[in-house]
Structures are given as structure tokens and as C-alpha cells.
Amino acid sequence: MNATNTFMKGWRQENTANSLADVHSSVHVPRGAGFFKTLMAYVGPGMMVAVGYMDPGNWATDIAGGAQFGYKLLSVVLISNLFAMLLQHLSLKLGIATGRDLAQACRDHFSRPVGFGLWVLAEIAIAATDLAEVIGSAIALNLLFGLPLTVGILITALDVMLLLYLQNKGFRILERIVASLIFLILLCFGYELLVSRPAMADVLNGLIPSPDIITNPSMLYIAIGILGATVMPHNLYLHSSIVQTRDFDRTDAGRQSAIKFATIDSTVSLFLAFFINAAILMLSAAAFHYSGNQHVADITDAHRLLDPILGTKLAGILFATALLASGQNSTLTGTLAGQIVMEGFLNLRIKPWLRRIITRLVAIVPALIVAVLYGEKGTSELLVLSQVILSLQLSFAVVPLVSFTNDKLKMGRFVNIGWMRITSWAVAVIIISLNAYLLWDTFR
């Protein structure tokens, strides 16, 4: 029995269009080409997913973690990225093997009330993600051009027009823009690390988990925020959809090849995301923790102190430039995730511009209120809180994903093998346990 027949028997079938139907199978994959040429055809979705692992929300938690605790939370960044590599592999495998994105799979499998609840939670996660993008971009505009936060927040509402223009140019154009902005961020932080000169011995020690992470409530709060900022719920929906933009053969052999090359693309891209996240934390630790500035907990303070501490005027400019690039990148992928979630869970298709406006308004309204009432400090705290919200939503995307990819009836020959089945459930249990502890500690 091939994967297609298994798919037909393993899911409840409904009249559902392909995920992102307008770009489905739109990217050519050469047949009979060499390894490198074939791999290049699959490069792109991994970069778009990696964007979510280096968005402005990550900056807030990484800066706070580095300033307060030095390099100790580097191990959390590493573990989070390893979790991400596994979960994104499961996500792309689900999309390629079944032809369903995660949102469609949930709607096919669960009852309508459960599916509706999962949709609401997914929308909350996307709103929290968009909130981080809005605040991060507004802060970057303030740091670079001196614009008030309220003005910067309103300007971010206009990026809907840019996004709609780019969507009409083809999916490959979006991927190339995203990749270019990622490499700009890499260059900026490469320079920051050169001038900050982190202690490599301490960096290596920081990659080894410390018991303090669990026993220190303040450290645990930031650690869970890092986990929520790194393993993003909306990325699991996004990846399962955009891998289907490749026109690979819809046969067992074609799917096997697609999973192999898409996994390489995803893993390499997430390694770049790990470097950027680690670089932010290392920069914060080197510049602030060991200079008596452990109180630095937000992006604005970090920008203000970088130049005098590091002794260079470029540090602050490049820091803000990378932040702006990060915010704009996240805008592109967050919009796609919102479209995938709404179409997948509700089978409801609305105009992309209307979907974008709705998503952005949900983020802009609370950001504006906090900016007006509480200023920079309030928006920075809201940025960290958004990442904790993401962490709390994560379980509701991870558990269905792990369950589906462990189900032979649904996945056929592409079902998770023994060690991956055990590892994926272990990761799910760890995520659920950390989030349960966070809730208990917060209400206590």
C-alpha cells in the first residue's frame, strides 16, 4: 500500500483545496539532476522557517538572559534549537508525506469543537508573534531614526502593501528576500562578536546545562521565554505548508527524496538561527553582564549602552539595522502562517490584504495602548511576555504534530521510526512540563 492510499484511509476526507493553493507545486524541481542542483531547488522554506527563530521576541529574551546570567542560558538556546530541528523535520515530513499542512490535518482528525479550540490557540500564538514583530520594528525605527514608538507602530501597519506586492512576484522572490535579510543579520552580528570579544572558555561552559536553570525562578522564567521564542508554534503550521510549493513527484520515491532534501534545508537554516540567537546572548553577556550592567533587560537599553561599552559607533547602528531586518522578515512569514492557519482550520478563504489587516490590527492595538501608557519600558516587558505566551501555546501544536507523524495509518511508510517516536514524545513532555511549571509558579 503506497503513501497515497494510506493517506486516503488515515484521514477524514473533506472538500479541501491544496495548502496555499496559489503557489502549490509552483517551484520547479529538476528530475535526474545531481545532488547539489536538486538541493538548491529545495533551499528556501528552511530559511523562511528560520526567520521565526530569530525574530524580535528572541532578542528580548536573549538580551535579558545574557545580561542577568552571563553565558549560562546558552545551553537553553542550544537545546531549544535541537528541539526545533526535530519538530521542523516532523512538520515538513507531515506536509510532504500526506499533502496536508498541520492545520488541515488537525481539522481532518479532530472533532469540530476541538479543531475550533486549536484554531483559536493558533491565532493567539500568531497574534503574539505579530506583536513581537510590531514592537521590534517600531523600536528599530526609533533607534535608527528617532521616531516615537507610537509613530513606528503605526508605520508597521503599512507593510501590508509591500507584502501584497511581493506575493504577486512569486514564492521564490519571497524566499530570496528573506534569505538576503538573514545574511544581513549574520553580517551585523559577526561584527558585534568581533568587537565584543566574548570569553570562549565561558561560552563553551555555557553550552553545558546548569541546575540553576531549574532551581532559580528568574532564570527559569527567561529560559521558558527563550524556549517559546525559539520553537515557535506558527512555524510548525508554516513549514508543513510551504514545503508543498515544490513540484516533486507525488510518489513514495518522490516524497522520500523531498523529505531528505527539505530536511537538509531546514537543519542548515536552523543552525544559522542558532548562531544568531547565541550571538545575541553572547553579545549581551560580554557587553553587559561582565561590565556591571546586569540590569539591562530590553532592546533600547542594550542599544544605548553598546557604543560606549564596546568603544565603537558602528555597534549600535548595526544592532538596530539587524533588528529592523529581523522584524520585516518575521512580518513576511507571520502573514503566511496566518493564512495557512485560517484556511486550514476553517477552510475559509479571505483576501490576503484583509487577512493581513486583521492580523496586524490585533497586534497594533495592544502595542499602541502600552506604548502610550507605559512607554519604552512597558513595550519591552510586553515583548518578553509575548514570548512566554508563545511558549504556553506551543504544546497545542506540538502534541498533534507528534501524534500524527507517529501514526502509521496516517503516514504509511513515512511514519516515525522507533528512536524518533520516543524522542519526539520526550520533547513534547518536556515542553508540557516546563509550561505547567511556569503556570504553577506564576499563579503561586
Buried (B, 14 or more C-beta within 10 A) or exposed (E): EEBBEBBEEBBEEEEBEBBBEEBBBBBEBEEEEEEEEBBBBBBBBBBBBBBBBBBBBBBBBBBBBBBBBBBBBBBBBBBBBBBBBBBBBBBBBBBBBBBBBBBBBBBBBBEEEEBBBBBEBBBBBBBBBBBBBBBBBBBBBBBBEEBEBBBBBBBBBEBBEEBBEBBEEEBBEBBBBBBEBBEBBBEBBEBBBEBBEBBEEBBEBBEEBBEBBEEBEEBBBBBBBBBBBBBBBBBBBBBBBBBBBBBBEBEBEBBBBBBBBBBBBBBBBBEBBBBBBBBBBBBBBBBBBBBEBBEBBBBBBBBBBBBEBBEBEBBBBBBBBBBBBBBBBBBBBBBBBBBBBBBBBBBEEEEBEEBBBBBBEBBBEBBBEBBEEEBBEBBBBBBBBBBBBBBBBBBBBBBBBBBBBBBEEBBBEBBBEEEBBEBBBEBBBBBBEBBEBBEEEEEE
